[in-house]
Amino acid sequence: MMNMTVLHDDEIPIDVGLVRKLVDTEFPQYAKLPLSRLGATGSTNSLFRLGDDLLVRLPRQPGNGAVIEREQRLAGEFGPRLPIRVPQILALGQPGHGYSERWSIVEWLPGEHPTACGPDEPPSRQGAQLAVDLAELIIALREAPLPDAAAQDPALRGYRGGALAGIDDWTRNSIEQCRSIVGFDLDLDLALAIWKDALKLSGAYEAGPDCWYHGDLVAENLLVTDDRLSAVIDFGVGIGDPTIDLHGAWELFDQPAREIFRERIGAEDAEWLRGRGWALGLALGTFTYYWHTMPSRREDRLMMARNVLADAQ
């Protein structure tokens, strides 16, 4: 049995032996580099360290090879426009050895993940500076040119760029499913009340004006160096309402840093509270899907949800 945590019902089996064959067959120049599974892996891709300077990323589910190809194009286009680094794809691999998807070799970016900060935690060391840095990244994304071809590409439009009400049924179902999780200690009645209030906000049933957004600016996708935001390591950007990019503020920042972030972004009340609604909905969905399989993500989203509940009281 392959040594991997199964996250999805349609998970593709991937182990070091398979990755070694794929790399050595298509890119023999890397055949002598040591290969090992990365301790922290994502829910979309399995990650393997290749030598000191490279990372191999392989989609965990069928059909996601197309996302790898899109990332290659977008990372190249956005890299020069952003105030931080994004990993550049150095090589695109073909399916082979029983593996069905395109895969990539990307540059290894140094840095550490920022820490999540709950309402009862001491202020995180990243604090105000990370709030400013993250805001600057989001502003750069929002101000990037939006070509007609990209605006008309359905592959760049996902639910996270739509209206908050688009996840209403999913969020309510998540709340009910969370009631059966042993050891779950969030006030779910309060969560439901906050969610209902969020749907009464201006714009909750309408998507905002189109622009670029990232969609998942949370601790596990960011790197900091010397307490400054230095890289975003997952670059699956999309087009739509950018309100989604506010949701990480409830995971990464204490209340004073969130206010710095909000002021730099220039978010008015309705947009800010919709962002808080996204934070709550996505956190609850994480609990029902990854509670047992991704404990690190679970703990970060618990911080996010607790901040939302504390913020609303």
C-alpha positions as CSV (number, residue, x, y, z in Angstrom):
1,M,0.0,0.0,0.0
2,M,1.4,3.4,-0.9
3,N,2.4,5.6,2.0
4,M,0.0,8.5,1.6
5,T,-3.0,10.1,3.4
6,V,-6.1,9.6,1.3
7,L,-8.1,12.9,1.2
8,H,-10.5,12.3,-1.6
9,D,-12.7,9.5,-2.8
10,D,-11.1,9.7,-6.3
11,E,-7.5,10.0,-5.0
12,I,-4.8,9.0,-7.4
13,P,-2.2,6.7,-5.7
14,I,1.2,8.5,-5.7
15,D,4.4,7.5,-4.0
16,V,8.1,8.2,-4.2
17,G,8.7,5.3,-6.6
18,L,6.2,6.6,-9.1
19,V,7.5,10.1,-8.9
20,R,11.1,8.9,-9.3
21,K,10.1,7.0,-12.5
22,L,8.2,10.0,-13.9
23,V,11.1,12.4,-13.3
24,D,13.9,10.1,-14.5
25,T,12.0,9.1,-17.7
26,E,11.1,12.6,-18.8
27,F,13.8,14.8,-17.2
28,P,16.9,12.6,-16.9
29,Q,19.0,15.7,-16.0
30,Y,17.4,15.4,-12.5
31,A,17.8,11.7,-12.2
32,K,20.7,12.0,-9.7
33,L,18.9,14.4,-7.4
34,P,17.5,13.0,-4.1
35,L,13.7,12.8,-3.9
36,S,11.5,12.7,-0.9
37,R,7.9,13.3,0.0
38,L,7.4,16.7,1.6
39,G,6.1,16.5,5.2
40,A,3.4,19.2,4.5
41,T,1.3,18.4,1.5
42,G,-1.6,20.1,-0.1
43,S,-5.1,18.9,-0.7
44,T,-4.9,19.5,-4.4
45,N,-1.3,18.3,-5.1
46,S,1.1,15.8,-3.7
47,L,4.4,17.5,-3.1
48,F,7.9,16.0,-3.3
49,R,11.3,17.7,-2.7
50,L,13.7,17.2,-5.5
51,G,17.3,18.1,-4.6
52,D,17.8,21.4,-2.8
53,D,16.2,23.8,-5.2
54,L,13.2,22.0,-6.8
55,L,9.7,20.7,-5.9
56,V,7.6,18.2,-7.8
57,R,3.8,18.8,-7.7
58,L,1.4,16.1,-8.9
59,P,-2.4,16.5,-8.9
60,R,-4.1,14.2,-6.4
61,Q,-7.4,13.9,-8.4
62,P,-8.2,13.1,-12.1
63,G,-8.7,16.2,-14.3
64,N,-6.5,18.6,-12.3
65,G,-3.6,18.3,-14.7
66,A,-5.3,21.2,-16.6
67,V,-4.9,23.4,-13.6
68,I,-1.1,22.7,-13.6
69,E,-0.9,23.9,-17.2
70,R,-2.9,27.1,-16.4
71,E,-0.7,27.8,-13.4
72,Q,2.4,27.7,-15.6
73,R,1.0,30.4,-17.9
74,L,-0.5,32.6,-15.2
75,A,2.6,32.5,-12.9
76,G,4.7,33.7,-15.7
77,E,2.3,36.5,-16.5
78,F,1.8,37.7,-12.9
79,G,5.3,37.2,-11.5
80,P,6.6,40.6,-12.6
81,R,3.4,42.4,-11.5
82,L,3.4,41.2,-7.9
83,P,5.3,42.5,-4.9
84,I,6.2,39.0,-3.8
85,R,7.4,35.8,-5.5
86,V,5.3,33.1,-7.0
87,P,6.9,29.7,-7.8
88,Q,7.8,29.5,-11.5
89,I,7.1,26.2,-13.2
90,L,10.4,25.0,-14.7
91,A,9.1,21.9,-16.4
92,L,5.7,20.3,-17.3
93,G,5.6,16.5,-17.1
94,Q,3.4,14.2,-19.2
95,P,1.2,11.3,-17.9
96,G,3.1,8.1,-17.6
97,H,3.8,4.9,-15.6
98,G,0.1,4.6,-14.9
99,Y,-0.3,8.2,-13.7
100,S,-3.0,10.0,-15.8
101,E,-2.2,13.8,-15.2
102,R,0.2,16.5,-16.3
103,W,2.5,17.4,-13.4
104,S,5.1,20.0,-12.7
105,I,8.6,20.8,-11.4
106,V,8.8,24.2,-9.8
107,E,11.5,26.2,-8.1
108,W,11.8,25.7,-4.3
109,L,11.1,29.0,-2.5
110,P,12.6,29.6,0.9
111,G,10.6,30.8,3.9
112,E,8.2,29.7,6.6
113,H,4.4,29.6,6.8
114,P,2.9,32.4,8.9
115,T,1.1,31.2,12.0
116,A,-2.7,31.4,12.5
117,C,-3.8,33.6,15.3
118,G,-6.9,32.9,17.4
119,P,-8.8,35.3,19.6
120,D,-7.3,34.0,22.8
121,E,-3.8,33.7,21.5
122,P,-1.0,36.3,22.1
123,P,-0.5,38.6,19.2
124,S,1.5,36.8,16.4
125,R,4.9,38.1,15.6
126,Q,4.0,38.8,12.0
127,G,1.3,41.3,13.1
128,A,0.9,44.6,11.4
129,Q,3.6,44.2,8.7
130,L,2.1,41.0,7.3
131,A,-1.3,42.7,7.2
132,V,0.2,45.5,5.0
133,D,2.1,43.0,2.9
134,L,-0.9,40.8,2.2
135,A,-3.1,43.9,1.4
136,E,-0.4,45.0,-1.1
137,L,-0.5,41.6,-2.8
138,I,-4.3,41.7,-3.1
139,I,-4.3,45.3,-4.4
140,A,-1.7,44.3,-7.1
141,L,-4.0,41.4,-8.1
142,R,-7.1,43.6,-8.3
143,E,-5.2,46.2,-10.4
144,A,-3.7,43.7,-12.9
145,P,-5.1,44.1,-16.4
146,L,-7.9,41.8,-17.3
147,P,-7.7,40.8,-21.0
148,D,-10.9,40.0,-22.8
149,A,-9.8,36.4,-23.5
150,A,-9.2,35.8,-19.8
151,A,-12.6,37.4,-18.8
152,Q,-14.3,35.0,-21.2
153,D,-12.5,31.9,-20.1
154,P,-14.9,29.7,-18.1
155,A,-11.9,27.8,-16.5
156,L,-11.0,31.0,-14.6
157,R,-14.4,31.3,-13.0
158,G,-15.1,29.4,-9.9
159,Y,-17.5,29.6,-7.0
160,R,-15.1,31.6,-4.8
161,G,-15.4,34.5,-7.3
162,G,-19.2,34.5,-7.1
163,A,-21.7,35.8,-4.6
164,L,-21.6,34.8,-1.0
165,A,-25.1,33.3,-1.2
166,G,-23.7,30.8,-3.6
167,I,-22.4,28.7,-0.7
168,D,-25.6,29.1,1.4
169,D,-26.8,25.5,1.2
170,W,-23.3,24.1,1.5
171,T,-22.6,26.2,4.7
172,R,-25.9,25.3,6.3
173,N,-25.2,21.6,5.6
174,S,-21.7,22.0,7.0
175,I,-23.1,23.5,10.2
176,E,-25.4,20.5,10.7
177,Q,-22.6,18.0,9.9
178,C,-20.3,19.7,12.4
179,R,-22.9,18.9,15.2
180,S,-21.9,15.2,14.9
181,I,-18.1,15.7,15.1
182,V,-16.9,14.4,18.4
183,G,-14.9,17.0,20.3
184,F,-16.1,19.9,18.2
185,D,-16.5,22.9,20.5
186,L,-17.6,25.8,18.4
187,D,-20.9,27.5,19.1
188,L,-22.8,26.3,16.0
189,D,-26.0,28.1,16.9
190,L,-24.0,31.4,16.9
191,A,-22.3,30.4,13.7
192,L,-25.7,29.9,12.0
193,A,-26.9,33.2,13.3
194,I,-23.8,35.0,11.9
195,W,-24.3,33.2,8.6
196,K,-27.9,34.3,8.3
197,D,-26.9,37.9,9.1
198,A,-24.2,37.7,6.4
199,L,-26.9,36.8,3.8
200,K,-28.8,40.0,4.7
201,L,-25.8,42.2,3.7
202,S,-25.7,44.4,0.6
203,G,-24.3,42.4,-2.3
204,A,-24.6,39.0,-0.7
205,Y,-26.6,37.7,-3.6
206,E,-24.6,39.5,-6.3
207,A,-21.0,39.1,-7.4
208,G,-19.0,42.3,-7.5
209,P,-17.2,43.7,-10.5
210,D,-14.8,41.3,-12.3
211,C,-11.1,41.4,-11.4
212,W,-8.3,38.9,-10.6
213,Y,-8.4,37.2,-7.2
214,H,-6.3,34.4,-5.6
215,G,-9.1,32.8,-3.6
216,D,-7.0,31.0,-0.9
217,L,-4.7,33.5,0.8
218,V,-4.3,31.6,4.1
219,A,-1.3,30.5,6.1
220,E,-0.6,27.2,4.3
221,N,-0.3,29.0,0.9
222,L,2.0,31.9,2.1
223,L,5.6,32.2,3.0
224,V,7.3,34.8,5.2
225,T,11.0,35.7,5.4
226,D,12.2,37.9,8.2
227,D,8.6,38.5,9.2
228,R,7.8,39.9,5.7
229,L,5.5,38.2,3.2
230,S,7.9,36.8,0.6
231,A,5.9,34.3,-1.5
232,V,2.6,32.7,-2.3
233,I,3.1,29.1,-3.2
234,D,-0.2,28.1,-4.7
235,F,-1.2,30.3,-7.6
236,G,-4.6,29.1,-8.8
237,V,-5.9,32.6,-9.5
238,G,-9.4,33.3,-10.9
239,I,-11.6,36.1,-12.2
240,G,-14.7,37.4,-10.4
241,D,-15.6,39.2,-7.2
242,P,-12.4,39.6,-5.2
243,T,-14.1,39.7,-1.8
244,I,-13.0,36.1,-1.2
245,D,-9.4,37.4,-0.8
246,L,-10.4,39.0,2.5
247,H,-11.2,35.8,4.3
248,G,-7.6,34.9,5.3
249,A,-7.6,38.0,7.6
250,W,-9.6,36.1,10.2
251,E,-7.0,33.3,10.2
252,L,-3.8,35.3,10.1
253,F,-4.4,38.4,12.2
254,D,-5.4,39.5,15.6
255,Q,-8.1,42.2,15.7
256,P,-5.7,45.2,15.5
257,A,-3.8,43.7,12.5
258,R,-7.1,43.0,10.8
259,E,-8.0,46.6,11.1
260,I,-4.7,47.6,9.5
261,F,-5.4,45.1,6.7
262,R,-8.9,46.4,6.2
263,E,-7.8,50.0,6.1
264,R,-5.1,49.3,3.6
265,I,-7.5,47.4,1.3
266,G,-10.2,50.1,1.7
267,A,-13.0,47.6,2.4
268,E,-16.3,49.3,3.3
269,D,-18.7,47.6,5.8
270,A,-20.6,45.5,3.4
271,E,-17.6,44.1,1.6
272,W,-15.8,43.5,4.9
273,L,-18.7,41.6,6.4
274,R,-19.1,39.5,3.3
275,G,-15.4,38.6,3.6
276,R,-16.1,37.5,7.2
277,G,-19.0,35.4,5.9
278,W,-16.6,33.7,3.4
279,A,-14.2,33.0,6.3
280,L,-17.0,31.3,8.3
281,G,-18.4,29.3,5.4
282,L,-15.0,28.0,4.2
283,A,-13.9,27.1,7.8
284,L,-17.0,25.1,8.4
285,G,-16.6,23.3,5.1
286,T,-13.0,22.4,6.1
287,F,-14.2,20.7,9.3
288,T,-16.6,18.4,7.6
289,Y,-14.1,17.4,4.9
290,Y,-10.7,17.4,6.5
291,W,-11.3,17.0,10.2
292,H,-9.4,13.7,10.5
293,T,-7.2,13.8,7.4
294,M,-5.6,17.3,7.6
295,P,-5.1,18.2,11.3
296,S,-2.9,21.2,10.6
297,R,-5.5,22.7,8.2
298,R,-8.2,21.9,10.8
299,E,-6.4,23.8,13.5
300,D,-5.8,26.9,11.3
301,R,-9.5,27.0,10.3
302,L,-10.5,26.6,14.0
303,M,-8.6,29.8,14.6
304,M,-10.4,31.4,11.6
305,A,-13.8,30.4,12.8
306,R,-13.1,31.4,16.4
307,N,-12.0,34.9,15.2
308,V,-15.2,35.2,13.2
309,L,-17.4,34.3,16.2
310,A,-15.5,36.6,18.5
311,D,-15.6,39.4,16.0
312,A,-19.4,39.2,15.7
313,Q,-20.1,39.3,19.5
